[in-house]
Amino acid sequence: MDFNDTPQEAEFRARCRAWLEANAEPLDPNETAPNPLGEREDAGAVAAAKAWQAKKFDEGWAVLTWPKEYGGQEMGRMEAVIWNQEEAKFRTAPNIYTIGHGMLGPTIMAHGSDEQKKRYLRDMARGQEIWCQLFSEPAAGSDLAGLQTRAVRDGDDWVLNGQKIWSTGAHYSDWGMIVTRSDSNAVKHAGLTYFIVDMKSPGIEIRPIRQINGGSGFNEVFFTDVRVPGSNQLGKEGDGWRVAITTLMNERVAIGAGSGGGRFRDLLRLARTARRGGRPAIEDSAVRQKIADFYVTSKGLQFTGYRTLSAISRGATPGPEGSVGKAVGAPMAQQLASFALEIQGPMGGLLEDSVVPQEALWQDSYLGSPGLRIAGGTDEILKNVIAERVLGLPPEIRVDKDRPFRDVPTGPPGK
Ligand SMILES: Cc1cc2nc3c(=O)[nH]c(=O)nc-3n(C[C@H](O)[C@H](O)[C@H](O)COP(=O)(O)OP(=O)(O)OC[C@H]3O[C@@H](n4cnc5c(N)ncnc54)[C@H](O)[C@@H]3O)c2cc1C
């Protein structure tokens, strides 16, 4: 593990900082960091995100690891990490591009035709076309290969019918990437085909899901006889699982380590200002004990993250051990929020930004953090990954692996 920048990394960090200082307002280190969980994005936030992305793109600071022909800079992953670290110290527009740039763009690069790469990647990089991921269904999340949205050939087109759910940003997206079942006679993982779909196509109905924190970050998306041109098929017919794995592998890297550790300083700030029994909460020994526990876990997360960074810096690709960050960080985010509400006392039960300490950061976090434990792999799935692929324990028994999908009990009803 190496904690220091190499001379080249330090020079690059200074360049990032200089550009950011000239183009954005720095965050005060004593200020509460913007809440990444408050999925209350509206049209204004999307417009701001597009403007910031276009500026970065035009001046050479977007999609740093991508090839130059698609608007990138062909830099290493470590440079991208350094850029993200520095950008996070500035007040910028919300990032609505993690799915496109982190997951879907790399999937098009790996499996797309030359025409598809030319048509989509540059516009995706500049951020004026927004993309969503249409994978999960009501009965297919962790077990994604059990999905049932059908794709049937009709001339040169495909016709899609079914339902997706939890589709983040579908309501402001121009394009979606969807996995469908094109052959129910094949075994579960073999009968899938992957498409690029125009979100404005007739037959697509997007219904935002109202979240407990008041936001509507994700949606149900219904497909009724939606026509998709054959030229929008990504990869070979029946090869959709292999294409989807590329997206999912990039998803783990794009979401990165859990965000729990980063909130520790905000908790400390709250404990210093909130009062318990007429004294600052930080003077209460039970509060101090709990804060010490969080400190130890957040340092563990930080150093585990540094191990991944050191591997990236040496040119290695992070492996399944990267799941540890989210498996520990996501539950910690929820525990931190719960404890912060306790410290706030009766105020903890309110959700009014103007009244509650730290602009209701902890209320938002308390309501949003269960989602962190589900998105991009639930706690249990991450533990399975760690058990099987890091510790080498025996894999789960999978009884449906070698049967045609139509014979799998969770498959289409009546078949
Ligand atoms: C904030 C958020 C954003 C999301 N964004 C998107 C998006 O943009 N696009 C998209 O396609 N999807 C998205 N999702 C969906 C997400 O990928 C799924 O919710 C996730 O994969 C879990 O699937 P599920 O909800 O169907 O739960 P299920 O898979 O039904 O799981 C239910 C419970 O069973 C447990 N479980 C399941 N299988 C096993 C097993 N083998 N061993 C042990 N326990 C198991 C799970 O851990 C969980 O506790 C998002 C979800 C969230 C919360």
The ligand as an ORCA input file, in Angstrom:
! r2SCAN-3c Opt
* xyz 0 1
  C     -31.219      3.188     -5.496
  C     -31.384      2.083     -6.514
  C     -31.115      2.320     -7.843
  C     -31.255      1.302     -8.792
  N     -31.014      1.588    -10.109
  C     -31.219      0.620    -11.041
  C     -31.089      0.915    -12.439
  O     -30.785      2.044    -12.831
  N     -31.331     -0.052    -13.336
  C     -31.663     -1.321    -12.964
  O     -31.825     -2.163    -13.838
  N     -31.820     -1.642    -11.648
  C     -31.606     -0.698    -10.684
  N     -31.779     -0.988     -9.346
  C     -32.243     -2.322     -8.987
  C     -31.201     -3.180     -8.268
  O     -30.229     -3.624     -9.184
  C     -31.954     -4.344     -7.621
  O     -32.838     -3.790     -6.657
  C     -31.005     -5.311     -6.949
  O     -30.269     -6.027     -7.900
  C     -31.767     -6.306     -6.057
  O     -32.802     -6.926     -6.760
  P     -34.294     -6.974     -6.186
  O     -34.684     -5.613     -5.756
  O     -35.130     -7.681     -7.202
  O     -34.195     -7.880     -4.868
  P     -34.135     -9.455     -4.835
  O     -33.061     -9.940     -5.747
  O     -35.490    -10.023     -5.005
  O     -33.648     -9.700     -3.357
  C     -34.536     -9.719     -2.228
  C     -33.746    -10.151     -0.993
  O     -33.251    -11.510     -1.177
  C     -31.846    -11.558     -1.011
  N     -31.257    -12.507     -1.956
  C     -31.535    -12.615     -3.287
  N     -30.789    -13.588     -3.849
  C     -30.004    -14.099     -2.851
  C     -29.018    -15.126     -2.801
  N     -28.687    -15.806     -3.895
  N     -28.409    -15.364     -1.610
  C     -28.759    -14.656     -0.490
  N     -29.701    -13.692     -0.471
  C     -30.308    -13.401     -1.643
  C     -31.378    -10.140     -1.343
  O     -30.132     -9.858     -0.746
  C     -32.508     -9.283     -0.760
  O     -32.329     -9.122      0.628
  C     -31.650      0.002     -8.384
  C     -31.926     -0.242     -7.026
  C     -31.805      0.763     -6.098
  C     -32.136      0.469     -4.662
*
